Structures are given as structure tokens and as C-alpha cells.
Amino acid sequence: MALRQLLRRSSFNQMSSRLFPSPFGNLCTDASPTQPIRATLFPGDGIGPEIAESVKQVFNAAEVSIEWEEHFVGDRVDPRTESFLTWESLESVRRNGVGLKGPMATPIGKGHRSLNLTLRKELGLYANVRPCYSLPGYKTRYDDVNLVTIRENTEGEYSGLEHQVVRGVVESLKIITRQASLRVAEYAFHYAKTNGRKRVSAIHKANIMRKTDGLFLKVLHVIYLLFFVL
């Protein structure tokens, strides 16, 4: 989402809008052609800083003026605050409305189960949108691929609630709530309706996990009726 918003003003505008349509129509920034777009950047860990520099080069080549606000988030400690994740970092994303992050590791025993999960919950990033399209002129094993996967990003196995019962036995809790299921289902069906897609497939294990995935599936049926039947 961040790349699509920022590149919208570039020469790649037509291709990016076709390949990566927004569920809420055309998104635009407040920046004018002469005013840089402000965006938050979390370079992250490992190869993160290296690919973050490559991303900057892409925007420069596309002649998109970006004013980056870089923050330390991940295994590297912010030297000013000696913290792995600061309030300033979260506020930067909220203020700019656009954030780009590299891969990040969670320091073991430092207070966070997962920095990625913390970012998702603090910023309300509940829908993980993964478009997959065939590119013209590029031959792959499968032709005419055109699908979008939307995954609930904060619950289920991503709750991060697990513990060791006894040595050699570990228990993990899967949390599913009606509220979280409603909002991601609404997002998915809104995306489908806005972009002219006629089918939404639900991936679940309600045949085995009858309570958790069963609740999720019931919510999907309700939202389907609201969007396409009633």
C-alpha cells in the first residue's frame, strides 16, 4: 500500500493503478507536485537497511520527491531512547499515513512477543493484502494469474499466545473474535465489490476448528448477505 501511494505521481502511475487497485478507489496524498511526500521508513534488520536504500533509488529514478522520516525499529536500539520501538515511531506513521518497513527481528526477552504484531495492533493494520498478477511479456508456469489474498493480520495463530505445558509439550492459543472477523470480512467484500470481482473465497478449517473458524465463517456469510444479497 505504501509503495502504491507514493508511486502514484510517477511515470509508473498507469501500471501501478492497474496492477494494484485500491479497495477504496483512487488514493492520493496531500503533497503537491512541488511539495515532497512525507513518509515513514523503518529500514529494519538484516538486509533491511540495504533494500531500504534500493527503494530510495527507485523513487529517485521515478522522480518522486519523498521526505523520509527514518526510525529505528527492530533489533537495533534507537540510540536516543535505548528502545526497540518508540511512541515517536508509531506517531510518525499515524501522522504521515504512509509507512514502509523492511524485515525486522524481535529481540528475544526484550518485552515484545513480536514487533511486527505490535505494529499491526497499535496501528490497526488488520488486513494483509497480497495481490498476485501475471505481468505482460513475462512467461511463468501459470498464465493469466489474477488474484488477491486478504488475510486477517492480528488474531488466530498471530495472537502470539503460547507457553510450555511440560517439557516437550507446547500449547498455543488461537484467538478469534467477532469484531476482528467482521472488519476483515467487510474489507474483503468491499475490495471485491469496488474492483469488480465476482467471487470471494473463504479459506478456513471450520470442519475441524468448529468454534474459532466456525465463528469466522458465520461472520463471512453475514457480510456476504449485506454486500451482495440484501
N, C-alpha and C positions, 0 to 999 in steps of 0.2 A: 504494500500500500504506500509506503513512504517513497519508494522509487517512482511509482506511477504518478504520484502527486508532483514530485519535483521535476520530472522529465516532461511534464505536460506542456511546458513552454518551449521545449526544444524541437529540433528538426525531426525527432522520433515521435512526435505527438500523434500522428495518424496511426502508426503501427502500434504504439503502446495502448491507445484507447481501444483498438480493435482486439488486441490480444488479451488485455487485462481490464475488462469493463468493470466499472464500479457498481455495486448494488444500489447506490443512491444517486445515480446519474452522474453528470459531469462534476468533478471536484475541482475547485480552484483555490489558489492561495490569495492572501491579501497583498502580495507583492506586485508592484507594477513592473513593466519591462525594464525600468531603470533602477528598481529597488531590489536588493538581494533578498532571496528567500531565506528565512531563518529556519534552521533545522537542528535538532539534537542528534549528536553522534556518540554512540558508545562503541569504541573500537573493539573492546572485549579482550580476550586472551588468546594465546597460541598464535595462529595465523591471522587473528582478528585485526591487529594494527596494520598488518601488511595489506590485507584485502581492503581495509578502510581507505588506505592511500590510493589503491587502484580505483575505488569508487569515486574518489575525488577527481581523479584523472578523467573518468568517464564524463562527469558533469562538466568539467572544463572543456573537454572535446566537443560536447554538445552545446557549449556556450550558454550554459545555465548558471547564473550567478547565485551561489549559495553562501550564506554566512553560517558556518558550522559552530555549534556550541558543543565542545567535546567534554565528556565527563568520564571519570574512572569508575567503571562498574565491572566487577568480576574478581578475578584472583589478585589483581593489582590493587593495592591500597591507595586511596586518594591521599597524597602527602599532606594536604591541608587539614583533613578531618580524621585521618587514620581510620577510615571506614571503607567497607566494600560496596556500600550502596547508601547514598545520601538523600536527604529530603530535597536538596537542590537539584539533583539529577531527575527526580520524579517531576518536580515543578517545571523543569525545563521542557520536558515532553508535553506536559499539560498546556503550558503557555504557547509553545510553538505549534502544537497539533500535528507535528511530523517528527518521527523518530526513526533512526536507523541504527541497528546494533549488529556487532559481529558476534561470533561464537564466544560464549563466556562460561567459565568454570565456577563452581560453587566451592569456596574454601571449606574444607572439612572441619567441623567443630567450631564454626565461627558465627553461629546464630541463625543461619538461613538453611532450610531444607534444600531449597533451590532458588537461585537468584532469578532464573527465568520465570519460575512460578510466582515469585514475589512480584516481579514486574507485571505479569499478567493480571494478578489480583488487584494490585494497587492502582493500575491504570485501566482496569476494566476491559482487558483485551481477551474477551471470552470466545471470539470466533477466529479460528485459524483458517485462512482462506488460501487454498493452494490450486491455482489454475494450471491446467496441462493442455497445451495445444500443439498441433503439428505446425511446423514452420514451412512456408512455401519454399521449394527448392532444396529442402534438406531431407534426404531419404533416411527413414528409420525402420525398425522392424514392423511397426504398426502405422497404417496410413489414416489420415483424417481423424486424428485424436482430438477431441473437443470436450473436455470435462473439467469440472471444478469440484474439489473436495473441501467441504467446510466441516471442521472438527471443533467440538466443544473443548475449550482450552484450559479450564480451571478446575474441573471436577473429575469424577471417575478415577482411573488409575493415576491421574495427575494431581490428586489431592496430596500425595506425599505422606500419607499417614501409615506408617508401618513400624513394626517392632519385632524383636525376637522373643518368642514364647519360651522356648527352652533351646539349649544348644542344638543347632542343626534344624530348627523349625522357626520359620519366619512368617508372620502374619501381616497382610496388607489390607487396609480398609478401602473399599470403593464407595465414594460418596456421590449420590445423585439427588438433586433437588428439583422440585417442580419449577421454581423460579429460573434457575440456570437453564433448564431444558427448554422452557418457554422462550427465553430470549434468543438462544441459538437457533431454535426452530423457526422463529419469526424472521430472523436474519436470513436463514437459508431460503425460505419461501419467498421473502421479499426480493432476494437476489434473483431467484428463478423467474419471478413474475416481471421484474424490471428488465431483465435481459432476454426475455422471450423464450425461456427454457420451459419445456412442457413436462418434464419429469424430474422429480426429486426422489432419490433412493435413500432409504434409511439403512445404515449399517449398524447392526445390533446383535446381541446374544440373549434376547428376551426368552428364547426357548429354554435356556439354562438359568440365566440370571433373571428370574421372573419378577422380582421386586424392583431391582435397580433399573435394568434395561427395559423392564416392563413399564415402569413409570415413564421413562424417556419415550418409548414408543406410543404410549397413550397420549402424551403431550403433542407429539408429531401429528397424530390423527386429528386432534382438536384444531391445531393451527392450519392443517390442510383444509379442513372444512371452512374455516374463516376466510382463507385466501382464495379458494377455487370453487367452493360449492355454494355457500350462503350469500 
